[in-house]
């Protein structure tokens, strides 16, 4: 299967479909000859199906390699984004960095999208660390995003490892890192409560 075939499959999916993000990730990786990792809201959507991303965030090699790959697939530069418009549909790519954030510790998940073709996605545990770090600012939006991931992907998250990593990071000096352990505990407690409330009650 060629990169263009994967992109065609992506365009056939609804805009907020996790499959679309995975097909695009695989297509860009194949066209560039390098691995790109799906992160951010689109990665949350893969694990929960409950997020509505407006763009796809990919982490991997930057510069000419990604520009050539994206151009070969029909994307055009629009400011910081690479955009593909096709038959009234639009795919927007953002490349925030060439390496995963410094608290990421796990290998990305490899999700098979076609025979022998995989797309790399930030692990659920690393994604939870990322959302928790953002939620240390205490805003409603970031807390809601972190909680949605915690509830939707609870069994796939290594909570014990997260607690150890949050505690280790808390001494790095920044206010956000210092708040990590308490924020993580709060999110996990809220997620547990939400999951308990969603279980059907037994008939008396």
QUITAZI-V33590 format. One record per backbone hydrogen bond with DSSP energy under -0.5 kcal/mol. CO is the residue of the C=O (numbers start at 1). NH is the residue of the N-H. Records with the same first field share a line. If there is no record, write none. Layout:
BEGIN
CO=NH + NH
END
This chain:
BEGIN
2=6
3=7
4=8
5=9
6=10
7=11
8=12
10=13
14=17
17=21
18=22
19=23
20=24
21=25
22=26
23=27
24=28
25=29
26=30
27=31
28=32
29=33 + 34
36=120
37=59
38=122
39=42 + 43 + 57
40=43 + 44
41=45
42=46
43=47
44=48
45=49
51=53
55=57
56=58 + 94
57=39
59=37
62=65
63=66 + 67
64=68
65=69
66=70
67=71
68=72
69=73
70=73 + 75
71=74
76=83
78=81
81=78
82=93
83=76
84=91
86=89
89=86
91=84 + 93
92=56
93=82
94=58 + 96
97=60
101=104
109=111 + 121
110=112
111=119
114=117
117=113 + 114
119=111
120=38
121=109
123=127
124=128
125=129
126=130
127=131
128=132
129=133
130=134
131=135
132=136
133=136
134=137
135=138
139=143
140=144
141=145
142=146
143=147
144=148
145=149
146=150
147=151
148=152
149=153
151=154
153=156 + 157
154=157
157=159
158=162
159=163
160=164
161=165
162=166
163=167
164=168
165=169
166=170
168=171
169=172
170=173
174=178
175=179
176=180
177=180
179=183
180=184
181=185
182=186
183=187
184=188
185=189
186=190
187=191
188=192
189=193
190=194
191=195
192=196
193=197
194=198
195=199
196=199
END
